[in-house]
Amino acid sequence: MSLKKHCNIPIFIPQLACPHQCVFCNQEKISNTFSIPKPNDISNIIDNYLNTIGDGVEINIAFFGGSFTGIPKDEMINYLKVAHSYVESGKVQGIRISTKPDYISDAILDILAQYGVTAIELGAQSTNDKVLLKSGRGHKFDAIEKAAQLIRNRNMELGLQMMLGLPYDTLELSIQTAKDIVRLKADTTRIYPTVVVKDTALERMYKKGDYQVLSLEEAVKWSKEVLKIFNEAGVKVLRVGLHPSDELEFGKSLVAGPIHPSFKEMVLTDLWFDLLSNKNIHKGKSMISVAKNQLNYAIGYQGKNRSFLQENGYDIKFIANNLLKDFEMDVCYN
């Protein structure tokens, strides 16, 4: 039995709700969105997406790009009314929003519940108070804890996004953030290595030498370590790495940072390298079965894992097995 496919219709509202910007933030350039859709515009956006989506897909309308619940109340409700009409008609199944933890309250959640919001993603970024302060988040960890609990109390899906390599951050602090996200019972998460974007406070810090970006190798390693924590706890990881865009490139809006079109594949390659190393596979001919969606990652980015094994005396063939789950493997010796 195949699992039902999911699809989000993204509606980006960059900076509309933020009274201040975090040091890393320029949402227009990150989302490649330079105009803010009005409530009256989003029906066209939704209809255009619906015309391209086939049958048998679970569809959600997703308000991303800013702190949605920081929008003036009447304007937020106008957006939600349009989106909710598609839920009522059965054309979409739910509404997702993203926001900051300090923009969540019971009064806000009353409104979101009334208009069919089913999932809330909080930009937690870090659970360390000093990292939050240095990053200009405007709140401490207790705001994340409180908001997460309020959302869980409503039985809404809870997402807690995290960023790696923020000012003052370390691998140990990022691992603690991942453990805190698990402890707060998040259903989903996203893992974003920090990059330096033009026209941000972080760019000024970087140019003054007050901030150093993670190398690509460091970002892959950090992402792998936190991904292990989420996998073990059953937290669904919606994204690893920033979504590539025409604007977010070196020479355009990207100043520095670990961004790569195959970033997720590189992270999962390293994760599978660890799994294979710990399996104590015998040298000689063998066949390794993995879940179909993990086959390319097990073989490795540019065949890295297979090549390493072959160079060290292992004659291995990788095959897909639909009965296996993510990160499971069977080894058969010839």
C-alpha positions as CSV (number, residue, x, y, z in Angstrom):
1,M,0.0,0.0,0.0
2,S,1.5,3.3,-1.1
3,L,1.5,6.3,1.2
4,K,-0.5,9.3,0.2
5,K,1.5,12.1,-1.3
6,H,1.6,15.5,0.4
7,C,1.9,19.0,-1.2
8,N,2.1,22.5,0.2
9,I,0.8,25.5,-1.7
10,P,3.4,28.1,-0.5
11,I,2.3,31.7,0.0
12,F,5.3,33.9,1.0
13,I,4.7,37.0,3.1
14,P,8.3,38.3,3.7
15,Q,8.8,40.7,6.6
16,L,5.2,41.8,6.7
17,A,4.9,41.0,10.4
18,C,8.4,41.5,11.8
19,P,8.9,44.7,13.8
20,H,12.7,44.0,13.7
21,Q,15.0,41.7,11.8
22,C,17.1,39.0,13.2
23,V,20.8,39.3,12.4
24,F,20.6,36.7,9.6
25,C,17.3,37.7,8.1
26,N,16.4,39.2,4.7
27,Q,13.3,37.2,3.9
28,E,12.8,38.8,0.5
29,K,16.2,37.6,-0.7
30,I,16.0,34.2,1.0
31,S,12.5,33.4,-0.4
32,N,13.2,35.2,-3.7
33,T,10.0,37.1,-3.1
34,F,10.0,40.9,-3.6
35,S,6.3,41.7,-3.4
36,I,3.8,40.9,-0.7
37,P,0.6,39.3,-1.9
38,K,-2.6,40.9,-0.7
39,P,-5.4,38.7,0.7
40,N,-7.3,39.3,-2.6
41,D,-4.3,37.9,-4.6
42,I,-4.0,34.6,-2.9
43,S,-7.0,33.0,-4.6
44,N,-5.1,33.2,-7.9
45,I,-2.0,31.8,-6.3
46,I,-3.9,28.8,-4.9
47,D,-5.9,28.2,-8.1
48,N,-2.8,28.2,-10.2
49,Y,-1.2,25.6,-8.0
50,L,-4.4,23.5,-7.8
51,N,-4.4,23.3,-11.6
52,T,-1.0,21.6,-11.6
53,I,-1.7,19.1,-8.8
54,G,-3.0,15.6,-9.7
55,D,-5.6,13.5,-7.9
56,G,-4.8,11.6,-4.7
57,V,-2.6,14.3,-3.1
58,E,-3.1,15.7,0.3
59,I,-2.9,19.5,-0.1
60,N,-2.1,22.2,2.4
61,I,-2.0,26.0,2.0
62,A,1.2,27.2,3.7
63,F,1.8,30.8,4.8
64,F,5.6,31.0,4.9
65,G,8.3,33.7,4.8
66,G,7.4,35.9,7.8
67,S,5.9,35.8,11.3
68,F,2.3,35.2,10.2
69,T,0.7,35.7,13.6
70,G,2.5,39.1,14.0
71,I,0.4,40.5,11.1
72,P,-2.3,42.9,12.3
73,K,-5.2,40.8,13.4
74,D,-7.7,42.0,10.7
75,E,-5.3,41.4,7.9
76,M,-4.3,38.0,9.2
77,I,-8.0,37.0,9.4
78,N,-8.5,38.2,5.8
79,Y,-5.7,35.9,4.6
80,L,-7.1,33.0,6.7
81,K,-10.7,33.5,5.4
82,V,-9.5,33.0,1.8
83,A,-7.5,29.9,2.6
84,H,-10.3,28.5,4.8
85,S,-12.8,28.7,2.0
86,Y,-10.7,26.1,0.1
87,V,-10.7,23.9,3.2
88,E,-14.5,24.1,3.4
89,S,-14.8,23.3,-0.3
90,G,-12.6,20.2,0.1
91,K,-10.1,21.4,-2.4
92,V,-7.4,21.5,0.3
93,Q,-7.1,19.6,3.5
94,G,-5.5,22.0,5.9
95,I,-3.5,25.3,6.5
96,R,0.0,25.6,7.8
97,I,1.6,28.7,9.1
98,S,5.1,29.7,10.3
99,T,5.8,32.3,13.0
100,K,8.0,33.3,15.9
101,P,7.5,31.7,19.3
102,D,6.8,35.0,21.0
103,Y,3.9,35.6,18.6
104,I,1.8,32.7,19.9
105,S,-0.8,33.1,22.6
106,D,-4.2,31.4,23.4
107,A,-6.0,34.3,21.8
108,I,-4.0,33.9,18.6
109,L,-4.6,30.1,18.6
110,D,-8.3,30.7,19.0
111,I,-8.3,32.6,15.7
112,L,-6.0,30.0,14.0
113,A,-8.3,27.1,15.1
114,Q,-11.4,29.0,14.0
115,Y,-10.1,29.2,10.4
116,G,-8.8,25.7,10.0
117,V,-5.1,26.0,10.8
118,T,-3.8,22.4,11.3
119,A,0.0,22.9,11.7
120,I,2.2,25.6,13.1
121,E,5.9,25.8,12.5
122,L,7.9,27.9,15.0
123,G,11.3,29.4,14.1
124,A,13.0,28.1,17.2
125,Q,16.5,28.4,15.6
126,S,18.3,27.6,18.9
127,T,17.3,26.8,22.5
128,N,20.4,28.5,23.9
129,D,19.6,32.0,25.4
130,K,23.0,33.4,24.4
131,V,22.7,32.3,20.8
132,L,19.1,33.7,20.7
133,L,20.4,37.0,22.1
134,K,23.4,37.3,19.7
135,S,21.1,36.4,16.8
136,G,18.6,39.2,17.6
137,R,15.6,36.9,18.1
138,G,14.0,39.1,20.7
139,H,13.0,36.3,23.1
140,K,14.6,33.5,25.2
141,F,14.1,29.8,25.3
142,D,11.2,30.0,27.7
143,A,9.2,31.6,24.9
144,I,9.8,28.6,22.7
145,E,8.8,26.2,25.6
146,K,5.6,28.2,26.3
147,A,4.5,28.4,22.6
148,A,5.2,24.8,22.0
149,Q,3.1,23.7,25.0
150,L,0.2,26.0,23.9
151,I,0.2,24.5,20.4
152,R,0.4,20.9,21.8
153,N,-2.5,21.7,24.0
154,R,-4.6,22.4,20.9
155,N,-3.6,19.1,19.2
156,M,-2.2,21.0,16.3
157,E,0.9,19.7,14.5
158,L,4.0,21.3,16.0
159,G,7.0,22.1,13.9
160,L,10.2,23.5,15.4
161,Q,12.8,24.8,12.9
162,M,16.5,25.1,13.9
163,M,19.5,26.9,12.4
164,L,23.1,25.7,12.7
165,G,26.1,28.0,13.1
166,L,24.4,31.1,14.4
167,P,26.5,33.6,16.3
168,Y,28.0,31.9,19.5
169,D,26.6,28.5,18.3
170,T,28.7,25.3,18.7
171,L,28.1,21.7,17.6
172,E,27.4,20.9,21.2
173,L,24.8,23.7,21.5
174,S,23.2,22.6,18.2
175,I,23.0,19.0,19.5
176,Q,21.3,20.4,22.7
177,T,18.8,22.3,20.5
178,A,17.9,19.1,18.7
179,K,17.4,17.3,22.0
180,D,15.2,20.1,23.3
181,I,13.1,20.0,20.1
182,V,12.6,16.3,20.7
183,R,11.8,17.0,24.4
184,L,9.2,19.6,23.4
185,K,7.5,16.9,21.3
186,A,7.8,18.5,17.9
187,D,6.1,16.5,15.1
188,T,8.4,18.1,12.4
189,T,11.6,20.1,12.1
190,R,13.7,21.8,9.5
191,I,17.5,22.0,9.6
192,Y,19.0,25.2,8.1
193,P,22.7,25.9,8.2
194,T,23.2,29.7,8.6
195,V,24.3,31.7,5.6
196,V,25.2,35.3,5.2
197,V,22.8,37.3,3.1
198,K,23.3,40.8,1.7
199,D,21.8,43.7,3.6
200,T,21.7,42.0,7.0
201,A,23.3,42.6,10.4
202,L,25.1,39.3,10.0
203,E,26.8,40.6,6.8
204,R,28.2,43.5,8.7
205,M,29.4,41.2,11.5
206,Y,31.0,38.9,8.9
207,K,32.8,41.7,7.1
208,K,34.1,43.1,10.4
209,G,35.4,39.7,11.4
210,D,33.0,39.3,14.2
211,Y,31.3,36.2,12.7
212,Q,32.6,33.2,10.9
213,V,30.4,30.9,8.8
214,L,30.5,27.2,9.0
215,S,32.5,25.5,6.2
216,L,30.5,23.2,3.9
217,E,32.2,20.2,5.6
218,E,31.3,21.5,9.1
219,A,27.7,22.2,8.1
220,V,27.4,18.6,6.7
221,K,28.8,17.2,9.9
222,W,26.6,19.3,12.2
223,S,23.5,18.5,10.2
224,K,24.3,14.8,10.3
225,E,24.6,14.7,14.0
226,V,21.3,16.5,14.7
227,L,19.6,14.4,12.0
228,K,20.6,11.3,13.9
229,I,18.8,12.6,17.0
230,F,15.6,13.4,15.1
231,N,15.6,10.1,13.3
232,E,16.0,8.2,16.5
233,A,13.2,10.1,18.1
234,G,10.8,9.8,15.2
235,V,10.7,13.6,14.5
236,K,9.9,14.1,10.8
237,V,12.6,16.2,9.1
238,L,10.9,18.3,6.4
239,R,14.0,19.9,5.0
240,V,17.8,19.8,5.3
241,G,19.5,22.9,3.9
242,L,18.2,26.0,2.4
243,H,16.0,25.8,-0.7
244,P,18.1,26.9,-3.7
245,S,16.8,29.9,-5.6
246,D,18.0,32.2,-8.4
247,E,18.5,35.0,-5.9
248,L,20.3,33.0,-3.2
249,E,23.6,32.6,-5.1
250,F,27.1,33.9,-4.7
251,G,27.5,37.1,-6.6
252,K,23.8,37.9,-6.0
253,S,22.3,37.9,-2.5
254,L,24.5,35.2,-1.0
255,V,27.7,36.6,0.7
256,A,29.0,33.5,2.4
257,G,28.0,30.2,3.9
258,P,27.5,26.5,3.4
259,I,25.0,26.2,0.6
260,H,25.1,23.5,-2.0
261,P,22.4,22.2,-4.4
262,S,23.1,18.6,-3.1
263,F,23.4,19.5,0.5
264,K,20.8,17.1,1.8
265,E,22.4,14.3,-0.3
266,M,25.8,15.1,1.2
267,V,24.4,14.9,4.8
268,L,22.6,11.6,4.2
269,T,25.7,10.2,2.5
270,D,27.7,10.9,5.7
271,L,25.0,9.5,7.9
272,W,24.9,6.3,5.8
273,F,28.7,6.1,6.0
274,D,28.4,6.0,9.8
275,L,25.7,3.3,9.5
276,L,27.8,1.2,7.2
277,S,30.9,1.6,9.3
278,N,29.1,0.4,12.4
279,K,27.6,-2.6,10.7
280,N,30.8,-4.6,10.8
281,I,30.4,-5.8,7.2
282,H,32.8,-8.6,6.2
283,K,35.2,-8.1,3.3
284,G,34.5,-9.8,0.0
285,K,31.3,-10.1,-2.0
286,S,28.1,-8.9,-0.3
287,M,24.7,-7.4,-1.2
288,I,23.3,-4.6,0.9
289,S,19.5,-4.0,0.8
290,V,18.1,-0.6,1.9
291,A,14.8,1.2,1.6
292,K,14.2,2.4,-2.0
293,N,14.2,6.1,-1.0
294,Q,17.6,5.6,0.7
295,L,19.4,3.8,-2.1
296,N,21.1,6.8,-3.6
297,Y,22.2,8.1,-0.1
298,A,23.6,4.7,0.9
299,I,25.6,4.5,-2.3
300,G,26.6,8.1,-1.5
301,Y,26.9,11.5,-3.2
302,Q,29.0,10.9,-6.3
303,G,29.2,7.3,-5.2
304,K,31.3,8.2,-2.2
305,N,30.3,5.4,0.1
306,R,30.5,2.6,-2.5
307,S,33.9,3.8,-3.8
308,F,35.3,3.9,-0.2
309,L,34.1,0.4,0.4
310,Q,35.5,-0.9,-2.9
311,E,38.9,0.8,-2.3
312,N,39.1,-1.0,1.1
313,G,38.4,-4.5,-0.2
314,Y,34.6,-4.7,-0.1
315,D,32.9,-6.0,-3.2
316,I,29.4,-4.6,-2.5
317,K,26.2,-4.3,-4.5
318,F,23.5,-2.0,-3.2
319,I,19.8,-2.9,-4.0
320,A,16.4,-1.4,-3.0
321,N,14.1,-3.4,-0.8
322,N,10.5,-2.0,-0.4
323,L,10.1,-3.9,2.9
324,L,12.8,-1.9,4.7
325,K,12.2,1.4,6.4
326,D,14.5,4.4,6.4
327,F,18.0,3.7,7.7
328,E,17.4,-0.1,7.9
329,M,19.6,-2.4,6.0
330,D,20.1,-6.1,5.3
331,V,23.5,-7.6,4.4
332,C,23.7,-10.8,2.4
333,Y,27.0,-12.5,1.7
334,N,27.7,-14.4,-1.5
